[in-house]
Amino acid sequence: MTKGEQAYLDLCKTVLTKGNSKQDRTNTGTLSVFGHQMRFDLEEGFPLLTTKRVPFRLIASELLWFIKGDTNIRFLLEHNNNIWNEWAFKTWVESDEYKGPDMKDFGHRSQQDEEFRSLYQQEMEDFKKRILSDETFAAKYGDLGSVYGRQWRAWQTSRGETIDQLKQVIEAIKTNPDSRRHIVTAWNPEDVPGNMALPPCHTMFQFYVADGKLSCQLYQRSGDIFLGVPFNIASYALLTHLIAYECGLQVGEFIQTLGDAHIYSNHIEQVNTQLKRTPYRFPELVIDPKAGSIFDIEMEDLHIKDYESHPPIKAPVAV
C-alpha cells in the first residue's frame, strides 16, 4: 500500500466517523469536516487512485483546457469529456430560448425518476450535439463564464488589463526560485457572485522549489471527497509535473489542503465499498520528451504507465 493512497482512504474514514451532518446548496446533505491536509510524494508514483479506476484522460483534457485559458465546454466535448456538461446544460434549459420539456431540478429528478432520467439524457445528448455543430450556440450556451482557465490566464483587473498568472508564475520559478510568491489564485471576489457557472472549489495554489525539485500546495475551499477529490489530486499532480517539466526541475510533493471536506449522503455506500479494497502501487506519468511548451502540450504527449486499479464505482453528481 502506498502512503499517498492511504492518506486519501484515511480522509474517507475520518469523515465517515467524525463528520458533521450538514446541508448544502444541492439539498443532498453531507458529512463534513473542516480543515484537512494530505501529502503525496510524487517521486513515489503518480497519485492516480487505485481503489477505484480514475479516468486519467478526462483529468488531463480538463487540465489542458484550464492551461489554454478556455472556458467553453466545446473543447472538452471534442475530447469526449463530459464532466462540466451539467452546468452549461442548466443555463440552456433555464433560458428563455429553451422550448423543450421542463428540466427544472433536473439533477435530483433524473436520479429518482427513470422516465425523467431517460428524457433528461436525450435532451443532454441533443444539447451536446448542438454545442459541437453550432458555433453561435456554443458561444452562448457552452461558455461557463470566468471559471478556472479565465482566472489563470486572463485575470481582469479594475483598470481593464489582464494578468496571465500562469505565465508569470512560471517565469518567477525560473528566475527567482526561492520566492514565496509563486501563487496562482482562481478566487476572484468580483466574479464569484454572477460570472461563474460554479465558484472555484480549488481556489489557489502555490509552488515551492528546493533541491532542484518543484512542490505544489493547493488550497481547496470545498472538496467532494468521493467524486471530486480523486480528480483534484491527479489534476494538480499533473500540473506540478508539467510546470516542473517547463522549468527544468524534478518533482517533489503535491500537498492538498481542504477547507470543507465532505462526503455526500448519496455517496456513503460507494465510499464504504471503496474502503474494502486493497490499493495497488501508483502508476508512472510519462511526458513525451519531444513535447513542446506546457502551453502547446497535447493529449498524445501524456501517458500513464503501469496503472492497475479496481473497477470504477459510479455515483450521482450533485449540481
N, C-alpha and C positions, 0 to 999 in steps of 0.2 A: 504494500500500500504506500502511495506517495504522500508526503506531508501535505502537499498542496490540496489534493483531493480530500484528505481528512479535515482540512480547515473548513471546506465547504460543508461536509457532512456534519461536522460539529456545530456549525451555524444552524443547520436544519434542526438538529436535536435541541439546541438551546431555545429556539423559537417555539418548538412544539411543547417543550416542558415548562418554559418560563415566560412565554409570550403573553402580552396583554391583549385582551379581546377588544378590538376597535372597529368602528365603522369607517367607511371611506366613500369617496365620490362616486364609485361604481355601485354602491349599495350591496356589494358582495359580502363584506366583512372579512377581517383578517385577524391573525395572531401576529403580534408585532413586538420587537424590541427596539430600543433607541441607542445607537452608538455601538458599532461592532467593526472589528478590523481583521482582515485576512491577508496573509503574505504568501506569495508564490515565487519560488526561486526559479527563474526562467532557464537557468543552466541545468536544472533537473529535468526539464522537458517542457513541451508546450502545454499549458493548462487547459486542454480541451477535456471536459469531464468524461469519465468512462463508465460511471454507474448508470448512465443513460446516454444514448447516442445524441451528440450535439452537432448540428449541421454546419460544418466549417464554411462551406461555400456561401451560405446565407450571411454568416458573420463577416466574411471577407468582402463580399459585394456591398454590404451596408457600410463598412468602414471606408472602402474606396469612394462610395457615394459622399460620405462626410468629407473626406480629404479633397474631393473635387469641388466642394462647396455647393453641391447640388442639393435641392430641397424638393424636387419633384419625383413622385414615385415612378415615373415612366422609366427612368434608368434602372430602378430595381426590378420592375416587371420585365424589362428586356433581359435581365439576368435571372428570371424565374424566381424572384424574391418577393414574397407576399407579406412580409412582416409589418409593413406600415399601411397596408391597404385600408384597414378599418377606419382609420382617422380621416383619410381622404374620402372614403365612401360615405361616411357620416355627413360630411359637408355637402356632398352631392344630394343625398336623399332628403336633407333638410332644407334644400334650396327651393326657391320658387319655380325654377325650371324643371324640377323633377316631377313627372306626371305618373309615375308607376305606383305599385302597391304601397300602402303605408308601412314604412320601415322604422317608425319611431320605437325607441327602446329595443332596437334590433339585436343588440348584444345579448340581452337576457332572454328575450323571446326566442331567439334562434337556438338557445341552449335547452329550452323547456318544451318547445312545440315542434314536433317532427315535420309537420306540414309547412309551418312557417320557416323552418330551417332550410327546407328544400327551395322554397320561394326566395329566401334570402341569398342562398348560394347562386341561384340563377341570376338574380339581379346583380350580384357581385361579379359574376363572370362577364355579364354584358358591360358592366362598368369598366372592367379591366381591358376588355377588347377595345372599347371606345377610347380609353386612355392611350393605348398603343397605336391606334389608327388615326386619331383625330388630334392634331397638334393644338388647335384652338381650344378644344375641350380639355385636353391635358394641361394646358397652361392655366386654365381657370380652376379646374377641379382636382388636378393631380398635385398641385403645389401645396405644401404643408406650412408655408409661412417661414418665419425666421427661426427655424429649428437648427440643429447642430451644425450642419455644413455652413449655413449663413453666418453663424456666430464665429466659427473657427476661421473662416476665410474672408469674410466681408462684414465685420462688426461696424455698424453705423454709429458715427459719433454725432454729438449735438451740433457740430459745425458742418455736418453734411459730408464728412470724409469717411473713408472706410479703412479698417485696420485688418490686415491679414495676420492674425495671431499665430497661425501655424508656421508660416514662413519666418516670422520674427523670432519665434522660439527656437527654430532650427538654426538660424543664423547665430543666435545668442549661445546655444550649446557649442557651436563650432568655435566661436571667437572668445567666449568667456565662460568656460565650462563650470567654474566654481560659483557662478552667480546663484543667488537664492530666489531669482525672479523668473525661473523657467516655467511660466504658468500660462495655461490657456483656459479661459472660462466660457461656458455656454449660457450662464445665467445672466440675462440682460433684463434688469427690472422693468425697463421701459417696454420691452416686447412681450414679457410674460403674460400680462392680462388679456391681450387680444390678438397678438400677431403670430401665435404659435398654435399648431394643432394640438401639441402636448408640451407643456413646460418641461425643460430638460430635467431628467432624473439624474443623469451623470453630469454634475454641474461644473466641475473644474478639475483639472489635472495638472500635476507638477512633475518636472523631471529633475533628476539628481545624477551627477557624474562623479564617480570615484573609481580609482584603479583601472581606468580605461573601460569602465562598464556604465551603462545607462540604466537607471531605475526610474520607475514611474509610480506616483501615488495618485489615485483617483478618489475624489470626494463625491459620493453619490447620495443625494438627499433622500431618495426613495428607491428601494430595491425589492422587486418581485422575485423572491428567492427561488421559486421553482422554475418559472419560465424565463425571467429576465436576467437574473444574476449570472447564470452559466454563460449566456451570450456576452454580458459585460466583461466577465473575466477574460474570455478568449479574445474579445474585440480589443481591449486595452493592452493585453499581452502582445497581440499582433501589432498594434500601434507602436508599442515600445520597440519591438523588433525592427519595424520599418524606419523609425526615427534613428535607431542605433545604426542601421544599415546606411542611412543617408549621411550620418555624421562620422562614419568610420569607427564606431565603437562596438564593443561586445555588449551583451545584455546582462543585467543584474537581476533586480527583483521587480515584480509588479505587486503593489500594495493597494488593497481596496478598502476604503473606509466608508462604511454605510451609516446613514442617518436613521431613517425609519426602515428597518429590515423586516419584511413581512411575508407571511405565507397566507394566501387567500384561502378562505374556508372551503372552497371547492377544489383545492389542490392538496388537501391534507392526506387523502388516501394515496395520491400519487407519490407524495414525499415519503410516506411510510413504505411504499413499495421500493422506492429507490434506496432507502436506508438498509434494506435487507440484502442488498447486492454488495459483492466484494469488488473493490476497484482494481483496475489493471494499471500498468505503467502508463505515464503520459506519453503521447507521441512526439515526433520531432517536426518542427516547422522548417521548410526548405524554401529559401528565396532564390530564384534564378539569379546566378551571379552576373548574367548579361542584362538583367533588368535595369532600366534607367532610373531617373529620379523618382522619389516617392510620389511625385505629382504625375508621373507618367506610368507607374506600375499598373499592370492589368491582371485580371484574374488568372490567366495562364502562367503568370510569373510566381504564383504562390502554390505551394504543395504541402500536404500533411503526409508524413511518412510513419508507417507502423502504428496506425490508430486502431486499437482493439477496444471494443466497448460492448456493454449490454444493449439490448434493444431500446428504441425510443419509448417514451411514456407520454401519451397525449393528455392535454388539459386545456380547458377553455381560456381564452384571453379576456381579461376584464378591461373594457373600453370606457 
